[in-house]
Amino acid sequence: MIHKLANLLPLFLCLTILTACGGSSTTSAATAAPTTAATAAPTVASKSDAATTAGLRTFVIVPEQSKASYLVDEEFFAGALAKLGINAGKAEVVGSTQAIAGQLQLDLANLAAALGDNNFTVQMNTLVTNQAPRDKWIREDGPNFNAHPVASFKATAIQGAPATYTDGAEVSFKLVGDLTVHEQTKPATFDVKAKLVGDTLTGVATTRLLMSGFGIEPPNFANTLTVADEFGIEVQFTAKEQGK
């Protein structure tokens, strides 16, 4: 009963998502251009590019309307029925939380401009699955998220942002940045789908990573269960424009 990670929201964004990472997740505002067409957006708009912050708009994640989740495959063996009351077989486990915070800061009228401060954090020790013993193990043993409760994502670049945008239309792009889980930071790229309607930015950001990359050993209990090293992070986010 054991799940090692988490995500996202991201995470999220993890997420931020994941999101343009203000990201689970969070993470995308960069796509949402205003009602008028955005001027040419390069393949990559990077935070290091020289650009003024005059046109930046800030969207703050609404936790009550957002969610960061991790998704991972478990396989139970014959011994699981007697020990855990779970039949043998494979299953995808999803652990989620609404304890996500962050913002997206973008110049929607000029996607070629540098990113502003786009980041999100997720409280990993609040992730919940369909099995309370698994959740307890994740928090107190295994990855011990009670001791490493915060995961964060900070966006550094946008790839594939649209050159034009229609208000209310869904757009897709990639959000590149640094993801920190279990006190270890690794590069991560989120695939983002998002749309802007009025002052509200909504979307979903997803990515796949390895637990072992963050110093977390996938659970493996002889004749009971194994957990895959690869896991997914999904950040479903709603962000409201600040000051609106």
C-alpha positions in Angstrom: 0.0 0.0 0.0 2.4 2.2 -0.9 2.9 5.1 -3.2 5.9 7.1 -3.5 5.4 10.3 -4.9 3.4 12.4 -5.7 3.4 15.4 -7.9 3.0 17.3 -9.0 1.0 20.7 -9.0 2.8 20.4 -9.1 2.0 20.1 -8.9 1.2 20.3 -10.6 1.6 22.0 -10.7 2.7 20.6 -9.4 1.8 22.7 -11.8 1.4 25.1 -11.5 0.8 23.8 -12.8 1.1 23.6 -13.3 0.8 25.6 -15.3 2.9 28.3 -16.4 3.7 27.4 -13.4 2.5 29.7 -11.3 1.7 26.4 -12.3 -0.5 21.4 -10.9 -1.6 21.6 -11.6 -0.5 26.3 -12.4 1.4 26.6 -15.1 0.2 27.9 -18.2 -0.9 31.3 -18.4 1.6 31.9 -21.1 -0.7 30.6 -23.7 -3.6 32.7 -22.9 -3.3 35.6 -25.1 -5.8 38.5 -25.0 -8.8 38.8 -27.2 -6.6 40.5 -29.8 -4.0 38.5 -31.6 -0.7 38.3 -29.9 2.3 39.4 -31.9 4.7 36.8 -33.1 5.6 34.3 -30.4 8.9 32.7 -30.8 9.5 29.0 -30.3 10.9 29.8 -26.9 10.3 32.8 -24.7 12.8 32.7 -21.9 13.0 34.4 -18.5 16.5 35.5 -19.3 15.5 37.4 -22.3 15.8 41.2 -21.9 12.3 42.5 -21.6 10.3 45.1 -19.7 7.8 44.0 -17.1 5.4 46.8 -18.0 2.9 44.4 -19.8 2.9 41.6 -17.3 -0.5 40.4 -15.9 -0.6 38.3 -12.8 -3.0 35.4 -12.3 -3.2 33.9 -8.8 -4.2 30.2 -8.4 -7.5 29.5 -6.6 -6.9 26.4 -4.5 -10.6 25.6 -4.1 -10.9 25.3 -7.9 -7.5 23.7 -8.5 -6.0 20.2 -7.9 -2.6 18.6 -8.1 -2.3 14.9 -8.5 0.2 12.1 -9.0 -0.5 9.0 -11.0 1.5 5.8 -10.7 1.0 2.1 -11.6 1.0 -0.6 -8.9 1.0 -4.3 -9.4 -0.4 -6.6 -6.6 0.6 -10.2 -6.3 -1.0 -13.3 -4.7 0.2 -12.3 -1.2 -1.7 -9.0 -1.3 -5.1 -10.6 -0.8 -4.1 -12.2 2.6 -2.0 -9.2 3.8 -4.0 -6.3 2.4 -7.3 -7.6 1.3 -6.5 -6.6 -2.3 -6.8 -8.9 -5.3 -3.8 -9.6 -7.5 -3.6 -7.4 -10.6 -2.4 -4.1 -12.0 -4.0 -0.7 -11.2 -3.3 3.0 -11.7 -3.3 4.9 -8.4 -4.2 8.6 -8.2 -3.4 10.8 -5.2 -4.7 14.3 -5.2 -4.7 17.5 -3.1 -6.1 21.0 -3.3 -3.3 22.4 -1.1 -1.7 24.2 -4.1 -0.6 27.8 -4.3 1.1 30.0 -6.8 0.8 32.5 -9.6 1.3 33.0 -13.3 2.8 36.3 -14.5 2.8 36.8 -18.3 2.7 39.5 -20.9 -0.3 38.1 -22.9 0.0 40.8 -25.5 3.6 39.9 -26.3 4.4 36.2 -25.9 8.0 37.0 -27.1 8.5 38.9 -23.8 10.3 37.3 -20.9 8.3 35.4 -18.3 7.6 37.0 -15.0 7.5 35.2 -11.7 5.7 31.9 -12.5 5.7 29.3 -9.8 3.5 27.0 -7.7 3.9 24.9 -4.6 2.0 21.7 -3.4 1.8 20.3 0.1 2.8 16.7 -0.5 1.8 15.4 2.9 -1.9 16.3 2.1 -2.1 13.9 -1.0 -5.0 11.5 -0.6 -5.7 8.2 -2.6 -8.4 5.6 -2.2 -6.4 3.8 0.5 -5.7 5.4 3.9 -2.9 3.0 4.8 -1.1 3.9 1.6 -1.4 7.6 2.4 -0.1 7.1 5.9 2.9 5.2 4.6 3.7 7.9 2.1 3.6 10.6 4.8 5.3 8.7 7.6 7.5 6.1 5.9 8.8 5.7 2.4 9.2 9.2 0.9 8.2 10.5 4.4 6.5 13.6 3.1 5.8 14.8 6.6 9.5 15.6 6.7 9.6 16.9 3.1 6.2 18.5 2.8 6.6 21.0 0.0 7.1 20.4 -3.7 7.6 23.4 -6.0 7.9 24.3 -9.7 9.4 27.4 -11.2 8.9 28.1 -14.9 11.9 29.4 -16.9 10.6 29.2 -20.5 7.6 28.6 -22.8 7.9 26.5 -25.9 5.4 26.4 -28.8 3.2 29.3 -27.6 0.7 30.4 -30.3 1.4 33.4 -32.4 -2.3 34.4 -32.2 -5.0 33.8 -29.7 -8.8 34.1 -29.6 -10.4 34.7 -26.2 -12.0 31.5 -24.8 -10.1 29.2 -27.2 -8.0 26.4 -25.8 -4.3 26.5 -26.7 -1.5 24.0 -26.2 2.2 24.6 -25.4 5.1 23.4 -23.2 6.2 25.0 -20.0 9.8 24.4 -19.0 11.3 24.8 -15.6 12.7 23.3 -12.4 10.7 20.9 -10.2 11.8 20.3 -6.6 10.5 17.2 -4.8 11.9 15.6 -1.6 14.5 18.5 -1.5 15.9 17.5 -4.9 15.6 19.7 -8.0 15.3 18.4 -11.5 14.4 19.9 -14.9 10.8 19.3 -15.9 8.6 20.1 -18.9 4.9 20.3 -18.6 2.5 19.8 -21.5 -0.2 22.5 -21.0 -3.7 23.1 -22.4 -5.2 26.3 -21.2 -7.7 29.0 -22.0 -8.4 32.6 -20.8 -12.0 33.8 -20.4 -12.3 37.3 -19.0 -10.1 37.5 -15.9 -10.0 33.7 -15.4 -7.3 31.4 -16.7 -8.0 27.6 -16.6 -6.2 24.6 -17.8 -4.4 21.3 -17.2 -0.6 20.7 -17.1 0.9 17.2 -17.2 4.3 15.6 -17.1 6.0 12.3 -16.5 9.1 11.7 -14.4 11.0 9.0 -12.4 10.7 8.7 -8.6 14.3 7.6 -8.4 15.3 10.9 -10.0 14.2 12.6 -6.8 15.9 10.1 -4.4 12.7 8.1 -3.8 13.0 4.3 -4.2 9.9 2.7 -5.7 8.3 0.3 -3.2 8.9 -3.4 -3.9 7.4 -5.9 -1.4 8.1 -9.5 -2.2 5.0 -11.5 -3.2 2.8 -8.5 -2.3 3.3 -5.5 -4.6 5.6 -3.4 -6.7 5.3 0.2 -7.8 6.5 1.6 -11.1 9.4 4.1 -11.0 7.8 6.3 -13.6 4.9 8.5 -12.4 2.8 11.3 -13.8 1.9 14.7 -12.4 -1.3 16.4 -13.4 -2.2 19.9 -12.3 -5.8 21.2 -13.0 -5.7 24.9 -12.3 -8.0 27.9 -12.1 -6.2 31.3 -11.7 -7.9 34.7 -11.3 -6.2 37.9 -12.5 -4.9 39.9 -9.5 -6.8 43.2 -8.9 -9.9 42.1 -10.9 
